[in-house]
Amino acid sequence: MNESALSDILKLADGLNLSDRLALIEQLASGLRRKGPAKPARSLRGIWKDKVPEDFDIDGALREIRGEQPGGEKE
């Protein structure tokens, strides 16, 4: 949807009385509930499992990164 169409829809919605606005919101929400999520949620652990070596020292890397930042840790 382009911005012009969205702007037109919002202007029309502004012209509705309160009960009609609530009915509009209910209709939109029920449509979203019927469709459900676009993709099933996936575990980040599963997604990144093969991307990072198992022996990677995340705490050491974070200490190094933070030490390089202004006001970071000083060892």
N, CA, C and O of each residue as an XYZ file, in Angstrom:
300
protein
N       0.850     -1.172      0.000
C       0.000      0.000      0.000
C       0.893      1.232      0.000
O       1.876      1.298      0.739
N       0.553      2.186     -0.816
C       1.362      3.401     -0.854
C       0.909      4.372      0.246
O      -0.154      4.210      0.844
N       1.745      5.377      0.491
C       1.471      6.325      1.570
C       0.218      7.138      1.304
O      -0.484      7.514      2.244
N      -0.075      7.415      0.044
C      -1.258      8.192     -0.309
C      -2.535      7.437      0.080
O      -3.464      8.019      0.639
N      -2.567      6.141     -0.221
C      -3.743      5.336      0.123
C      -3.913      5.256      1.633
O      -5.028      5.369      2.142
N      -2.821      5.064      2.343
C      -2.890      5.006      3.800
C      -3.371      6.333      4.369
O      -4.182      6.360      5.294
N      -2.871      7.427      3.816
C      -3.290      8.755      4.256
C      -4.791      8.949      4.025
O      -5.488      9.495      4.880
N      -5.283      8.502      2.870
C      -6.719      8.600      2.569
C      -7.547      7.789      3.560
O      -8.588      8.248      4.030
N      -7.086      6.598      3.873
C      -7.799      5.738      4.818
C      -7.847      6.388      6.199
O      -8.886      6.380      6.859
N      -6.727      6.946      6.628
C      -6.685      7.596      7.935
C      -7.610      8.808      7.988
O      -8.253      9.048      9.009
N      -7.685      9.577      6.895
C      -8.599     10.726      6.843
C     -10.042     10.267      6.945
O     -10.845     10.875      7.654
N     -10.375      9.189      6.235
C     -11.734      8.658      6.310
C     -12.051      8.181      7.724
O     -13.145      8.422      8.235
N     -11.092      7.504      8.351
C     -11.301      7.002      9.711
C     -11.500      8.153     10.690
O     -12.274      8.030     11.639
N     -10.806      9.277     10.468
C     -10.973     10.446     11.336
C     -12.396     10.987     11.275
O     -12.871     11.588     12.240
N     -13.071     10.784     10.166
C     -14.443     11.273     10.010
C     -15.491     10.385     10.656
O     -16.663     10.756     10.710
N     -15.093      9.225     11.143
C     -16.054      8.301     11.767
C     -16.337      8.704     13.205
O     -15.499      9.298     13.883
N     -17.550      8.364     13.654
C     -17.831      8.592     15.073
C     -17.160      7.479     15.888
O     -16.639      6.515     15.329
N     -17.183      7.627     17.199
C     -16.447      6.713     18.074
C     -16.873      5.261     17.899
O     -16.022      4.376     17.812
N     -18.168      5.004     17.847
C     -18.612      3.606     17.735
C     -18.205      2.999     16.391
O     -17.870      1.816     16.319
N     -18.232      3.803     15.332
C     -17.801      3.292     14.026
C     -16.289      3.044     13.996
O     -15.827      2.088     13.372
N     -15.526      3.902     14.666
C     -14.077      3.675     14.757
C     -13.783      2.367     15.483
O     -12.937      1.582     15.056
N     -14.498      2.146     16.588
C     -14.296      0.893     17.335
C     -14.663     -0.312     16.483
O     -13.970     -1.329     16.518
N     -15.745     -0.209     15.718
C     -16.141     -1.312     14.841
C     -15.066     -1.559     13.785
O     -14.766     -2.708     13.462
N     -14.488     -0.493     13.250
C     -13.414     -0.620     12.263
C     -12.208     -1.331     12.863
O     -11.639     -2.234     12.250
N     -11.829     -0.918     14.058
C     -10.681     -1.536     14.735
C     -10.944     -3.014     14.996
O     -10.062     -3.852     14.812
N     -12.175     -3.327     15.431
C     -12.518     -4.732     15.686
C     -12.435     -5.564     14.406
O     -11.945     -6.692     14.423
N     -12.912     -5.005     13.307
C     -12.851     -5.721     12.030
C     -11.410     -5.963     11.600
O     -11.060     -7.059     11.162
N     -10.571     -4.926     11.727
C      -9.163     -5.076     11.352
C      -8.468     -6.102     12.241
O      -7.703     -6.934     11.753
N      -8.734     -6.042     13.542
C      -8.093     -6.969     14.483
C      -8.532     -8.407     14.224
O      -7.714     -9.324     14.288
N      -9.807     -8.610     13.934
C     -10.261     -9.981     13.697
C      -9.639    -10.533     12.418
O      -9.356    -11.728     12.334
N      -9.426     -9.683     11.433
C      -8.752    -10.124     10.211
C      -7.321    -10.545     10.486
O      -6.834    -11.518      9.911
N      -6.647     -9.814     11.366
C      -5.279    -10.179     11.731
C      -5.251    -11.498     12.489
O      -4.363    -12.322     12.271
N      -6.216    -11.701     13.377
C      -6.257    -12.952     14.150
C      -6.470    -14.147     13.234
O      -5.872    -15.202     13.443
N      -7.306    -13.993     12.231
C      -7.581    -15.112     11.311
C      -6.344    -15.489     10.507
O      -6.100    -16.668     10.248
N      -5.574    -14.494     10.118
C      -4.391    -14.768      9.305
C      -3.280    -15.397     10.131
O      -2.528    -16.223      9.613
N      -3.158    -15.032     11.387
C      -2.108    -15.575     12.242
C      -0.753    -15.016     11.849
O      -0.652    -14.169     10.961
N       0.279    -15.491     12.510
C       1.623    -14.989     12.206
C       2.051    -15.400     10.800
O       1.663    -16.454     10.297
N       2.857    -14.544     10.179
C       3.323    -14.822      8.824
C       4.200    -16.062      8.786
O       4.081    -16.889      7.882
N       5.075    -16.187      9.761
C       5.963    -17.350      9.836
C       5.950    -17.856     11.270
O       5.821    -17.064     12.203
N       6.080    -19.152     11.456
C       6.180    -19.632     12.830
C       7.470    -19.131     13.477
O       8.505    -19.015     12.821
N       7.390    -18.840     14.754
C       8.572    -18.358     15.480
C       9.637    -19.447     15.501
O       9.330    -20.631     15.643
N      10.889    -19.030     15.358
C      12.002    -19.976     15.414
C      12.943    -19.566     16.527
O      13.104    -18.382     16.823
N      13.546    -20.535     17.123
C      14.502    -20.285     18.191
C      15.757    -19.640     17.621
O      16.306    -20.116     16.627
N      16.213    -18.560     18.246
C      17.460    -17.931     17.806
C      18.635    -18.883     17.966
O      19.576    -18.865     17.172
N      18.573    -19.712     18.996
C      19.647    -20.696     19.183
C      19.734    -21.617     17.972
O      20.831    -21.929     17.507
N      18.594    -22.051     17.463
C      18.583    -22.911     16.294
C      19.052    -22.201     15.035
O      19.746    -22.786     14.203
N      18.672    -20.940     14.900
C      19.050    -20.178     13.720
C      20.562    -19.961     13.668
O      21.169    -20.067     12.602
N      21.171    -19.655     14.821
C      22.596    -19.314     14.874
C      23.490    -20.519     15.177
O      24.711    -20.379     15.242
N      22.898    -21.690     15.360
C      23.633    -22.875     15.805
C      24.912    -23.142     15.015
O      25.967    -23.363     15.610
N      24.835    -23.126     13.704
C      25.998    -23.458     12.877
C      26.781    -22.232     12.419
O      27.713    -22.358     11.624
N      26.422    -21.068     12.901
C      27.072    -19.833     12.447
C      28.233    -19.403     13.348
O      29.108    -18.655     12.913
N      28.246    -19.866     14.586
C      29.271    -19.452     15.557
C      29.969    -20.708     16.071
O      29.300    -21.661     16.471
N      31.307    -20.726     16.065
C      32.020    -21.901     16.583
C      31.664    -22.160     18.049
O      31.487    -21.220     18.823
N      31.562    -23.417     18.419
C      31.181    -23.771     19.790
C      32.175    -23.269     20.830
O      31.789    -22.995     21.966
N      33.447    -23.143     20.461
C      34.458    -22.721     21.433
C      34.655    -21.202     21.449
O      35.612    -20.707     22.044
N      33.748    -20.461     20.791
C      33.845    -19.004     20.756
C      33.616    -18.429     22.149
O      32.650    -18.786     22.823
N      34.512    -17.532     22.582
C      34.434    -16.923     23.917
C      33.654    -15.613     23.820
O      34.234    -14.548     23.607
N      32.342    -15.704     23.977
C      31.494    -14.521     23.847
C      31.805    -13.488     24.926
O      31.810    -12.289     24.646
N      32.064    -13.932     26.154
C      32.376    -12.986     27.233
C      33.675    -12.241     26.944
O      33.764    -11.036     27.180
N      34.667    -12.938     26.443
C      35.934    -12.300     26.092
C      35.752    -11.293     24.964
O      36.328    -10.206     24.996
N      34.953    -11.655     23.969
C      34.707    -10.744     22.852
C      33.973     -9.497     23.339
O      34.285     -8.388     22.905
N      33.004     -9.669     24.233
C      32.280     -8.509     24.759
C      33.195     -7.611     25.581
O      33.102     -6.387     25.495
N      34.086     -8.214     26.385
C      35.044     -7.406     27.154
C      35.929     -6.587     26.219
O      36.205     -5.415     26.476
N      36.365     -7.214     25.137
C      37.217     -6.521     24.176
C      36.466     -5.371     23.509
O      37.003     -4.270     23.388
N      35.250     -5.613     23.081
C      34.444     -4.579     22.435
C      34.174     -3.429     23.392
O      34.331     -2.263     23.029
N      33.769     -3.755     24.610
C      33.442     -2.711     25.585
C      34.666     -1.911     25.986
O      34.556     -0.722     26.284
N      35.823     -2.540     25.998
C      37.052     -1.833     26.346
C      37.445     -0.815     25.293
O      38.139      0.155     25.597
N      37.005     -1.025     24.049
C      37.336     -0.101     22.969
C      36.399      1.098     22.927
O      36.700      2.089     22.263
N      35.265      1.026     23.627
C      34.292      2.109     23.619
C      34.695      3.201     24.609
O      35.286      2.906     25.648
N      34.383      4.446     24.298
C      34.654      5.509     25.289
C      33.888      5.219     26.581
O      32.688      4.950     26.549
N      34.571      5.275     27.685
C      33.951      4.976     28.978
C      33.789      3.503     29.234
O      33.138      3.117     30.205
N      34.371      2.653     28.377
C      34.264      1.205     28.528
C      35.179      0.707     29.627
O      35.886      1.478     30.276
N      35.148     -0.616     29.821
C      35.981     -1.237     30.853
C      37.461     -1.033     30.529
O      37.857     -1.020     29.363
N      38.250     -0.879     31.549
C      39.703     -0.816     31.376
C      40.299     -1.977     32.152
O      40.071     -2.120     33.353
N      41.061     -2.802     31.454
C      41.651     -3.959     32.145
C      43.018     -3.632     32.657
O      43.669     -4.481     33.265
